[in-house]
Amino acid sequence: MGTPDLGQLLQQAQQLQAKMGELQRELASRRFEATSGGGMVSAVVSGELRVLEVRIEPGLIERADRDMIQDLTAAAVNAALEKAQRGVQEEFQRLQGQLAMPGLPGVGGPE
């Protein structure tokens, strides 16, 4: 197989950079939600792995079980973060699968 065209490789690299930027912006706007305690506590995080919201059922607060509230909040936040991490990973794998740089070993093209 011949040497890859440097101009073509540069163009593909620029396209990849643009796609990565688009994906990062899209992921930043995505929301991932999880609950714990049968829905008594829910957490929402972004694709940037930032906690956006935590909701606690009023009845749980009225019972004033501080330890339970803390445990359920941590569980909901952790579950939402795991969902976000999986979602981000899936999107990056999807983007990687779209890459095809012929002649460049290990980057989607034949070696």
GROMACS elastic network, one bead per residue, 0.5 to 0.9 nm:
[ bonds ]
;  ai    aj funct       b0    kb
    1     4     6  0.87001   500
    1   103     6  0.74172   500
    2     5     6  0.89430   500
    2   103     6  0.77351   500
    3     6     6  0.86310   500
    3   103     6  0.69633   500
    4     7     6  0.87721   500
    4     8     6  0.76307   500
    4     9     6  0.71739   500
    4   101     6  0.88413   500
    4   102     6  0.71900   500
    4   103     6  0.56507   500
    4   104     6  0.75677   500
    5     8     6  0.52709   500
    5     9     6  0.62801   500
    5    10     6  0.87129   500
    6    10     6  0.60581   500
    6    11     6  0.85077   500
    7    10     6  0.51210   500
    7    11     6  0.61785   500
    7    12     6  0.86338   500
    8    11     6  0.50444   500
    8    12     6  0.61476   500
    8    13     6  0.85541   500
    9    12     6  0.50576   500
    9    13     6  0.60838   500
    9    14     6  0.86028   500
    9   101     6  0.71500   500
    9   102     6  0.88215   500
    9   104     6  0.88042   500
   10    13     6  0.50161   500
   10    14     6  0.61970   500
   10    15     6  0.86129   500
   11    14     6  0.51300   500
   11    15     6  0.62394   500
   11    16     6  0.86358   500
   12    16     6  0.61026   500
   12    17     6  0.85840   500
   12    99     6  0.87450   500
   12   100     6  0.87257   500
   12   101     6  0.72801   500
   13    17     6  0.61716   500
   13    18     6  0.86495   500
   13   101     6  0.89096   500
   14    17     6  0.50346   500
   14    18     6  0.62360   500
   14    19     6  0.86301   500
   15    18     6  0.50949   500
   15    19     6  0.61476   500
   15    20     6  0.85753   500
   16    19     6  0.50463   500
   16    20     6  0.60715   500
   16    21     6  0.85820   500
   16    95     6  0.87814   500
   16    99     6  0.78045   500
   17    20     6  0.51077   500
   17    21     6  0.62468   500
   17    22     6  0.86870   500
   18    21     6  0.51329   500
   18    22     6  0.62436   500
   18    23     6  0.86294   500
   19    22     6  0.50424   500
   19    23     6  0.60720   500
   19    24     6  0.85677   500
   19    95     6  0.79585   500
   20    23     6  0.50389   500
   20    24     6  0.61102   500
   20    25     6  0.86372   500
   20    92     6  0.83532   500
   20    95     6  0.80382   500
   21    24     6  0.51545   500
   21    25     6  0.62809   500
   21    26     6  0.86018   500
   22    25     6  0.52053   500
   22    26     6  0.61099   500
   22    27     6  0.85758   500
   23    26     6  0.50017   500
   23    27     6  0.59941   500
   23    28     6  0.84627   500
   23    91     6  0.77314   500
   23    92     6  0.79945   500
   23    95     6  0.84945   500
   24    27     6  0.51413   500
   24    28     6  0.60999   500
   24    29     6  0.88037   500
   24    47     6  0.83061   500
   24    48     6  0.83423   500
   24    88     6  0.89218   500
   25    28     6  0.51302   500
   25    29     6  0.65917   500
   26    29     6  0.53801   500
   26    30     6  0.65459   500
   26    47     6  0.82764   500
   27    30     6  0.50721   500
   27    31     6  0.82691   500
   27    46     6  0.73998   500
   27    48     6  0.68807   500
   27    84     6  0.89745   500
   27    87     6  0.85216   500
   27    88     6  0.68899   500
   27    91     6  0.85134   500
   28    31     6  0.81360   500
   28    46     6  0.59089   500
   28    48     6  0.51946   500
   28    49     6  0.84543   500
   29    46     6  0.65894   500
   29    47     6  0.67762   500
   29    48     6  0.83718   500
   30    45     6  0.83619   500
   30    46     6  0.56289   500
   30    47     6  0.55392   500
   30    48     6  0.86189   500
   30    84     6  0.86056   500
   31    44     6  0.63589   500
   31    45     6  0.56763   500
   31    47     6  0.64964   500
   31    52     6  0.83756   500
   31    84     6  0.77607   500
   32    43     6  0.82206   500
   32    44     6  0.54998   500
   32    45     6  0.53007   500
   32    46     6  0.61646   500
   32    47     6  0.73672   500
   32    80     6  0.57859   500
   32    81     6  0.75823   500
   32    83     6  0.62864   500
   32    84     6  0.56249   500
   32    87     6  0.84784   500
   33    42     6  0.69584   500
   33    43     6  0.56116   500
   33    45     6  0.64968   500
   33    46     6  0.89079   500
   33    76     6  0.83156   500
   33    77     6  0.85144   500
   33    79     6  0.80958   500
   33    80     6  0.51762   500
   33    81     6  0.84691   500
   33    83     6  0.76654   500
   33    84     6  0.84329   500
   34    39     6  0.85691   500
   34    41     6  0.85378   500
   34    42     6  0.56365   500
   34    43     6  0.56024   500
   34    44     6  0.67181   500
   34    45     6  0.88595   500
   34    75     6  0.88571   500
   34    76     6  0.55632   500
   34    77     6  0.72084   500
   34    78     6  0.84681   500
   34    79     6  0.57291   500
   34    81     6  0.85125   500
   34    83     6  0.78215   500
   35    38     6  0.70412   500
   35    39     6  0.51289   500
   35    40     6  0.72203   500
   35    41     6  0.55301   500
   35    43     6  0.63328   500
   35    44     6  0.89324   500
   35    72     6  0.83794   500
   35    73     6  0.85833   500
   35    75     6  0.78503   500
   35    77     6  0.80662   500
   35    79     6  0.74782   500
   35    80     6  0.77732   500
   36    39     6  0.53717   500
   36    40     6  0.63169   500
   36    41     6  0.54187   500
   36    42     6  0.64119   500
   36    43     6  0.87724   500
   36    72     6  0.56614   500
   36    73     6  0.74444   500
   36    74     6  0.89026   500
   36    75     6  0.61882   500
   36    76     6  0.50816   500
   36    77     6  0.88896   500
   36    79     6  0.83541   500
   37    40     6  0.51889   500
   37    41     6  0.64225   500
   37    42     6  0.89001   500
   37    72     6  0.61637   500
   37    75     6  0.87255   500
   37    76     6  0.85036   500
   38    41     6  0.78747   500
   39    42     6  0.63592   500
   39    56     6  0.87099   500
   39    57     6  0.79954   500
   40    55     6  0.80922   500
   40    56     6  0.59348   500
   40    58     6  0.85169   500
   40    59     6  0.84097   500
   40    60     6  0.70178   500
   40    72     6  0.79505   500
   41    54     6  0.72301   500
   41    55     6  0.56112   500
   41    57     6  0.62285   500
   41    60     6  0.86928   500
   41    69     6  0.79617   500
   41    72     6  0.62307   500
   41    73     6  0.60666   500
   41    75     6  0.87725   500
   41    76     6  0.64926   500
   42    53     6  0.81079   500
   42    54     6  0.57319   500
   42    55     6  0.51755   500
   42    56     6  0.66762   500
   42    57     6  0.86877   500
   42    72     6  0.86042   500
   42    73     6  0.73536   500
   42    76     6  0.56143   500
   42    77     6  0.75536   500
   42    80     6  0.85454   500
   43    51     6  0.73374   500
   43    52     6  0.76553   500
   43    53     6  0.56347   500
   43    55     6  0.63876   500
   43    56     6  0.89319   500
   43    73     6  0.75241   500
   43    76     6  0.54386   500
   43    77     6  0.52086   500
   43    78     6  0.86105   500
   43    79     6  0.82935   500
   43    80     6  0.62468   500
   43    81     6  0.89191   500
   44    50     6  0.85767   500
   44    51     6  0.60844   500
   44    52     6  0.54615   500
   44    53     6  0.50311   500
   44    54     6  0.64432   500
   44    55     6  0.86849   500
   44    76     6  0.85580   500
   44    77     6  0.73405   500
   44    80     6  0.62522   500
   44    81     6  0.83970   500
   45    48     6  0.78639   500
   45    49     6  0.58997   500
   45    50     6  0.52800   500
   45    52     6  0.50805   500
   45    53     6  0.69499   500
   45    54     6  0.89975   500
   45    77     6  0.77147   500
   45    80     6  0.61434   500
   45    81     6  0.64252   500
   45    83     6  0.89534   500
   45    84     6  0.70831   500
   46    49     6  0.51890   500
   46    50     6  0.53036   500
   46    51     6  0.66227   500
   46    52     6  0.66553   500
   46    80     6  0.89339   500
   46    81     6  0.83158   500
   46    84     6  0.68767   500
   47    50     6  0.73624   500
   47    81     6  0.86525   500
   47    84     6  0.55310   500
   47    85     6  0.74177   500
   47    87     6  0.76944   500
   47    88     6  0.65009   500
   48    51     6  0.89721   500
   48    84     6  0.80767   500
   48    85     6  0.88630   500
   48    88     6  0.86674   500
   49    80     6  0.88669   500
   49    81     6  0.61692   500
   49    84     6  0.66034   500
   49    85     6  0.74277   500
   50    81     6  0.82224   500
   51    54     6  0.77250   500
   51    77     6  0.74462   500
   51    80     6  0.86749   500
   51    81     6  0.81954   500
   54    73     6  0.75582   500
   54    76     6  0.84215   500
   54    77     6  0.78296   500
   55    73     6  0.86281   500
   56    59     6  0.84443   500
   56    60     6  0.69945   500
   56    61     6  0.73003   500
   56    69     6  0.79947   500
   56    73     6  0.80105   500
   57    60     6  0.55075   500
   57    61     6  0.69045   500
   58    61     6  0.51737   500
   58    62     6  0.62388   500
   58    63     6  0.88271   500
   59    62     6  0.50037   500
   59    63     6  0.63916   500
   59    64     6  0.87642   500
   60    63     6  0.53389   500
   60    64     6  0.66281   500
   60    65     6  0.72170   500
   60    68     6  0.85705   500
   60    69     6  0.72373   500
   61    65     6  0.71533   500
   61    66     6  0.81698   500
   61    69     6  0.76400   500
   62    65     6  0.82683   500
   63    66     6  0.87048   500
   64    67     6  0.88464   500
   64    68     6  0.87221   500
   64    69     6  0.81008   500
   65    68     6  0.54255   500
   65    69     6  0.62379   500
   65    70     6  0.87263   500
   66    69     6  0.51362   500
   66    70     6  0.61799   500
   66    71     6  0.86255   500
   67    70     6  0.51530   500
   67    71     6  0.61278   500
   67    72     6  0.85521   500
   68    71     6  0.51048   500
   68    72     6  0.59759   500
   68    73     6  0.83403   500
   69    72     6  0.52474   500
   69    73     6  0.59340   500
   69    74     6  0.85118   500
   70    73     6  0.51589   500
   70    74     6  0.61512   500
   70    75     6  0.85753   500
   71    74     6  0.52368   500
   71    75     6  0.61556   500
   71    76     6  0.86665   500
   72    75     6  0.50151   500
   72    76     6  0.60913   500
   72    77     6  0.85518   500
   73    76     6  0.51842   500
   73    77     6  0.61091   500
   73    78     6  0.84768   500
   74    77     6  0.52047   500
   74    78     6  0.60065   500
   74    79     6  0.84899   500
   75    78     6  0.51948   500
   75    79     6  0.60708   500
   75    80     6  0.85891   500
   76    79     6  0.51462   500
   76    80     6  0.61436   500
   76    81     6  0.85884   500
   77    80     6  0.51462   500
   77    81     6  0.61352   500
   77    82     6  0.86176   500
   78    81     6  0.50724   500
   78    82     6  0.61700   500
   78    83     6  0.86841   500
   79    82     6  0.50831   500
   79    83     6  0.63004   500
   79    84     6  0.86990   500
   80    83     6  0.50783   500
   80    84     6  0.62228   500
   80    85     6  0.86423   500
   81    84     6  0.50155   500
   81    85     6  0.61011   500
   81    86     6  0.85864   500
   82    85     6  0.50804   500
   82    86     6  0.61734   500
   82    87     6  0.85363   500
   83    86     6  0.51716   500
   83    87     6  0.60940   500
   83    88     6  0.86097   500
   84    88     6  0.60779   500
   84    89     6  0.84773   500
   85    88     6  0.51557   500
   85    89     6  0.60634   500
   85    90     6  0.85447   500
   86    89     6  0.50748   500
   86    90     6  0.60578   500
   86    91     6  0.86093   500
   87    90     6  0.51538   500
   87    91     6  0.62492   500
   87    92     6  0.87260   500
   88    91     6  0.52024   500
   88    92     6  0.62706   500
   88    93     6  0.86159   500
   89    92     6  0.52236   500
   89    93     6  0.61216   500
   89    94     6  0.85413   500
   90    93     6  0.50941   500
   90    94     6  0.60811   500
   90    95     6  0.86455   500
   91    95     6  0.62276   500
   91    96     6  0.85737   500
   92    95     6  0.50211   500
   92    96     6  0.60659   500
   92    97     6  0.85378   500
   93    97     6  0.61034   500
   93    98     6  0.87153   500
   94    97     6  0.50806   500
   94    98     6  0.65309   500
   95    98     6  0.51462   500
   95    99     6  0.67432   500
   96    99     6  0.52973   500
   96   100     6  0.85906   500
   96   107     6  0.83415   500
   96   108     6  0.78106   500
   97   100     6  0.78678   500
   97   108     6  0.73129   500
   98   108     6  0.81966   500
   99   107     6  0.71374   500
   99   108     6  0.57264   500
   99   109     6  0.82161   500
  100   104     6  0.87760   500
  100   107     6  0.68008   500
  100   109     6  0.53299   500
  100   110     6  0.89363   500
  101   104     6  0.57675   500
  101   105     6  0.84165   500
  101   107     6  0.61569   500
  101   108     6  0.58459   500
  101   110     6  0.83913   500
  102   105     6  0.80330   500
  102   107     6  0.81708   500
  102   108     6  0.72123   500
  102   110     6  0.60987   500
  102   111     6  0.82242   500
  103   107     6  0.87924   500
  103   109     6  0.57378   500
  103   110     6  0.59466   500
  103   111     6  0.62070   500
  104   107     6  0.59374   500
  104   108     6  0.75963   500
  104   109     6  0.57395   500
  104   110     6  0.70613   500
  104   111     6  0.65724   500
  105   108     6  0.73640   500
  105   109     6  0.61355   500
  105   110     6  0.62535   500
  106   109     6  0.67848   500
  106   110     6  0.78101   500
  106   111     6  0.70878   500
  107   110     6  0.84066   500
  108   111     6  0.89744   500
